[in-house]
Amino acid sequence: MKFKELRKVLSRIDLLSICDYKTLQYYNYVRLSDVAADYDEMEVKGVGLTRSEFYGVSRDNCCTDRKAGPLLFEICLEIVLSDE
C-alpha cells in the first residue's frame, strides 16, 4: 500500500511520526496536513503506536519546534515508509 492511500483514512488531527525503513530516521508531525506529499509514493511497511518528542504545554497545544515549550513524550501514530 502506498502512503497516499493510507493518508485518505488517517485522522487529520492525530500526532504522527514518519519513519524511514532503511535508516530508522523519523520526523514528527502535529497534523496530517503537515506531512509533505513527497511521502505519497512510498510503500507503507508498518503502522503502530509509539511515544515520541513534541514540544509545548499539552497534547492539545504542541508542535515540533523546540522553542515552543517543554519537551513532551506523546503517544502518536508511527508509520514506517520505504521508497523501494
C-alpha positions in Angstrom: 0.0 0.0 0.0 1.3 3.5 -0.8 1.2 6.3 1.8 -1.2 8.3 -0.4 -3.8 5.5 0.0 -3.3 5.4 3.8 -3.5 9.2 4.0 -7.1 9.1 2.9 -8.2 7.2 6.0 -5.9 8.8 8.7 -7.3 11.2 11.2 -6.3 14.8 10.3 -5.7 15.8 14.0 -3.6 13.0 15.4 0.1 13.3 16.1 2.3 11.3 13.5 5.8 10.0 13.4 7.1 9.1 9.9 10.0 6.6 10.0 12.3 5.7 7.1 12.5 1.9 6.8 16.2 1.9 5.7 17.7 4.4 8.2 15.1 4.3 11.0 15.3 8.1 11.0 12.0 9.7 11.9 10.2 13.0 11.6 7.3 14.0 13.8 4.2 15.9 12.6 1.4 17.5 14.6 -1.2 17.2 11.9 -1.6 15.1 8.7 -1.7 18.3 6.7 2.0 18.9 7.8 3.2 15.7 6.1 4.7 16.5 2.7 3.3 15.0 -0.5 6.9 13.7 -1.1 5.9 10.6 1.0 2.8 9.8 -1.0 4.5 7.3 -3.4 6.4 5.5 -0.7 5.3 2.0 0.4 3.9 1.5 3.9 5.9 -1.1 5.7 4.2 -0.8 9.1 1.9 1.1 11.3 1.8 1.3 15.1 1.7 3.4 18.2 4.8 4.9 19.9 5.8 7.8 22.2 7.8 10.5 20.5 9.1 14.0 21.1 6.9 17.0 20.8 7.2 20.4 22.4 4.5 22.6 24.1 2.4 22.8 27.2 -0.1 20.0 26.5 -1.1 17.4 23.9 -3.7 19.8 22.6 -1.2 22.6 22.2 2.1 21.1 20.9 4.4 21.3 18.0 7.8 20.1 16.7 9.6 23.4 17.4 11.9 23.2 20.3 11.3 26.8 21.2 7.6 26.2 21.8 7.9 24.9 25.3 9.0 21.9 27.4 9.7 18.5 25.9 6.7 16.2 25.9 6.7 12.5 25.1 3.3 12.0 23.5 1.6 8.9 22.1 1.5 9.2 18.3 0.8 7.0 15.2 4.1 5.7 13.8 4.2 4.9 10.1 7.2 3.2 8.6 7.8 4.0 4.9 10.1 2.7 2.3 11.0 4.0 -1.2 11.5 0.5 -2.5 
